[in-house]
């Protein structure tokens, strides 16, 4: 049996993000509005929304969402906990 990735604490349907049609290009005001929503979702204080959850909800690639967050100056979280004691190290 292969391990599965952990499920998010809330379904991605709870995120207030638009689903973008495949191959639809966002430009101008539409891209700016989309970017603001993505950054707001990622920086939600009471829940750690992952880039992959945003990808699933918006139908955008990981690279596209990562680029939007980088362009907006959002601080991206790492994979590991900041506290090394949580890693189970002696």
Secondary structure, DSSP 4 states (H G I P E B T S, - for coil): -PPPPPPPSS-GGGS--PPPPTTPPP-HHHHHHHHHHHHHHHT-TTS---HHHHHHHHT--HHHHHHHHHHHTPPPP-SS-SSGGGGT--
